[in-house]
Amino acid sequence: MGIKDKLFNWFKAKDKDGTEMNLGYVIDGEPKSIQDLQKLFKAYGLEHKFDLFKPLVRSRIDFELTSVDDELIQIGQSKVGGKPDLDSSTSWPQTNLKKSLSFIAQINCNELMEHNNDSLLPSNGLISFFYDSEQESWGFDPKEKDRMKVIYSTETENLGRQDYPDDLEEHSIFNSNKLQFDNSLSLPGWEHESIEGILNNEEGDNYIEISSGVENQLLGYSNCVQGPMELDCQLVTNGLYCGDSSGYNDPRRKELEIGSKDWILLFQVDSDEDTGMMWGDSGKLYYWIKKQDLIELNFNNCWFSLQCY
């Protein structure tokens, strides 16, 4: 639950003896500036650690969903759910067994021009996200590469809205939602390796409140359900199975794990009644990409994670 979800509640933090403190309103919405973050750190008793976190702050693009009939969304417009808009050279993606993937979302980069603060996303074009129609892939197995697809097209004008393939069942089709974008700043989660050793356990409770994040986003730090995923992405895409301890205990891990720092969050979408999406037990679906691949507009090596409670 992010800062925005607490707008009409009293902020609560714990002072040094563990007593809860009612802090009142701190900021109006998600933090949009370094000054907003500094206010939060002060309110939660962590002002003395703020300078250690400033270099770690990332820009994030949040999006809110509004349910709307797919026919009312223009072809090529950003959306979650509904039918994808693809150019004539692109077929609806399938698994290796010729099973159609579910369409998750498309992002029109032209709509993000005023929000693309780090200039990491393309200045134009359409990024489309697809995922396992049976919703049974978690991103732990290298063999699941065909259970997801991220398609980037520079074309945003001459697109066609694709009808659902006959093999997609009702639970594999999601309701259309238009998107409204906004900017905010993002902090690494409590378990992220970048903040190891900065906070003690008592300070951690308050930091979790500050860094809790949002439900739906592009870029920034992921709002994790079960912990950081960058290492998983690095190991799995290099052939190690991470559904049990074998991949983490593999002797190749030591050499590979330095590359986990290359992975950044591309897209995150939450379970939602309006979309009909339920990722496991009220979880989230995440798409990851190496930063250099994103700069080079290479979306072929993306990976994914599904986490739930």
N, C-alpha and C positions, 0 to 999 in steps of 0.2 A: 504494500500500500504506500503510495507516494505522498509527497507533501500536499499535493492538490486535494487528496482525499481527506485531509485533516483541516480543511479551511474553516469548518464550522465546529471544530472541536478545540478544546484547550490543549496546547502542546504540553507534553509531559516529559520531563527528564529526571534523572536521579542525581542528587548532589553527592558529595563525598561520603556521607554516611549511609547512602542508599535510600534516603527519603525522597519520595516523588515531589517534584516542584511543578506547580501550574504556572506556565509561562505566558499564557495568552497568545494572541496572534503574533507571529514572527514575520512572515512574508506572505504576500498575496499570490498564492500559486506556486508552481515549480520555480526553483532558483534560475534566474536568467542572467545574473551577473556575479562577478567575484564578490561584490559587496553583499549580495543576497546570501551567498554561501558563508561569508564571514559572520553575518548576523545569526545564521543557524548554528555555527560552531560556538559562538558566544552564548547563545540561548541554551545550548546543551552542555555548557561547561567545558568545551574543548578548544577554546580560543588559543590556548598555549600550544596547540598542535597544528594550528591552521596553516602556517607557513610550510609545513612538511607535506601538506596535501595539495597546495596550490599547483605544483608542477604536474600533478596527476590528473587534473581536471580535464574532461573532454566535453566537447560540444555534442549535443544530442538533438535529434528531430523527433518530437513527440507527435502522435496523431490520434485524434478522436474519431470514433466511428458513428455514423448516422445511418440507420437502416432506410433503404430507399429501393424502389423497384429498379431492376437492372436497366430497363428501357429508358429510364430517366437519367441515367449516367451516360455522358457522351462517350463515344468510342475513343479510346486512348486516354481517358481520364483515370486518375488514380482511384483505386477501390480495393476493398477486401471482399472476397466472395463474388458470386455471380459468374458470368462467362468471360473468358479471357479474350482480349483483342490481340490478334496475331497477324503478322504480315503473311503474304501469300506463299512465301518460301518456308514457313515454319509450320510443322505439324504438331498436333496435340501430343505432348511427350508421353512415353510409355516406359514401363519397366522392360527388362530383358526378356520377360515372359509375355510381352505384348499386352500387359494390363495397363490401362490408362491411369495416369496420376490425377489427383485432385488439384484443381486450381485454387490457390490460396489468395493471391493478391497481385496487383500490378501497380507500379509506382512510375508516374510520369515525371521525369526529372526536371522538365520545364517548370513544373509547379513548385519546385523546391529552390528555385534560384535565390530567393531572399532568405532561405533558411540554411543553405549549404555553406555554413560559416567556415568550415575547414577546407572547403573546395575538394573534398574527397569523392563526392558523388559526381557522375557525369553531368555536364551542363545541359544536356538534352538526351532524348531517347526514353525508352520504356524498359523497366526491369520487371520481369514477371516471375512469380514464385509458384512452384508445384511441389506436391508431396504425396507420399504413399496413400492411396485411396482407402486402404484398410486401416490406416492410422496405427500400424503395429510396428513401425520402425523407430528406433530410439537414437540412432547415430553412434552406436557402440561398435558396429561391425563393418569392416571394410567392404564386405559383400553387399552392403546396403547403398552403394553409390547410385544405383539405378532407381532408388526409392525417392529421389528428389531431383529437381531440376530448377536452375535459375537461368532464365533466358534474357539476354540484353539485345534490344533492337534499337538502332539509331532512328528507325522509322517511327513516326508518331502520327502521320497523316493518313497514309494509305494502308490502313489496318482493317481487318474484318473481324466481327464478333463471331466466335466459334460456337457451334452448338455442342451440347454435351455428347460425348461418345456413348454408344449404346451399352457399354459394359460398366458404366458408372452407376452405382446404386444410390438410393436416396441419401444414405448417411455419408456418401462421398461428395455430395454437392452442397455448397454453402450459400447462404443468403447474401445478397449484395449490400454493401455499405459504402457510402462515399466517405471521404477522409477530409479532415481539417487539420492542417499542420501548424506546429508552433515550435519554438526553440527553447531549450533549457540547458543547464549544465549538469554533467553526470560525474559521479564519484565511484571509485571502485568499491565493490561489495566487501563485507567484513572478512570474507575468506580469500580475497584476491591476493595473489602473491606480492603485488606491488606495495602493499601496506604491512607486510609481515614485520613484526617487531615494533611498529610505531605506537600501537595502543595496547594497554593492558585490558584484562577481561572486564573490569568495572567500566572503563571508558568505552568498551566495545558495545555495551547495551545502548548507550546514547548515540554512538556513531551509526549503528544499524538504523536508527530512526532517520538520521540525516541522509543516509545513502540508499534508502529503500527503493528509490527509482519509480518508474511508471510501468504500466502494463503493456503498452504498444509503442514501439519506437523504431527509428533508424539510427544507426551509429551509437556512439556513447558506450558505456559499460552495460552489460546485460543485467536485467533484474532476475537473478537466479532463483530457482526454486530449490535446487539440490546442490548448488556449488558451482564454481567456475568451470568453464568448458574449453578454454583455449588449449590446455594440454591434451584433452581428449581429441580435439580436432587434429592436432599435430600428430598424435600417435596413430589414430585410426586411418588418416589419409596416407600414412606411411606403412600401412599394412598390419598394424597391431590391433588385436581384439581387446576392447575395453569393457566388455560386458561382465567381466570378472577381474580378478587381480593379475591375470597372466600378462596382459599388455603393460601394466605398470611395473611388473617385476622383470620384464624382458630386458636383457643386457643392452639392447639397442636404445632403451629409453634415455639413458644418460646423454647420449650423443644427440638424440632427436629433440629433447625437451627444450633446448635453448630456442628452437624455432617456434615454440608456443607463443613467444612474444610477437610474432609476425601476424597472428590472427586477431581480427577485430570483428565486432558484431556488425552485421549488415542490416538485419531485419528481425524484429521480434513481434509476435502476435499472441494475444492471450485467448484463453477459453472465453466464450461469450455467447449468451443466449440469442442475441440479435443476429449473429452470424451462423449459429448452429454449430460452432466449433467447440469441441470438448477434447482437449489434449490430455489423454489419460484421465487422471482424477483432478480436474480443474487446473491443469498445468499450462505451460506455454510452449510454443514452437519457435525455435531460433535458427537463423541462417547466418553462417560465418564465412568470412573471406580473408585471405591474406591481404594486408594493406597494399603491397606492391601490385598484386593482381587487380585490386580495385583501381589503383592509379592507371594501370595499363588496360583497363576495361576488359579484363579476362575473367569471365564468370564461370568458366568451365570447371574450376577446381574448388568451387564452394563446398561447404559441408553443412550439416544440420545437427541439431540436438532437440530432443523432446524431453522435457522435465515436468514432473507432476508431484503432487503431495502424497 
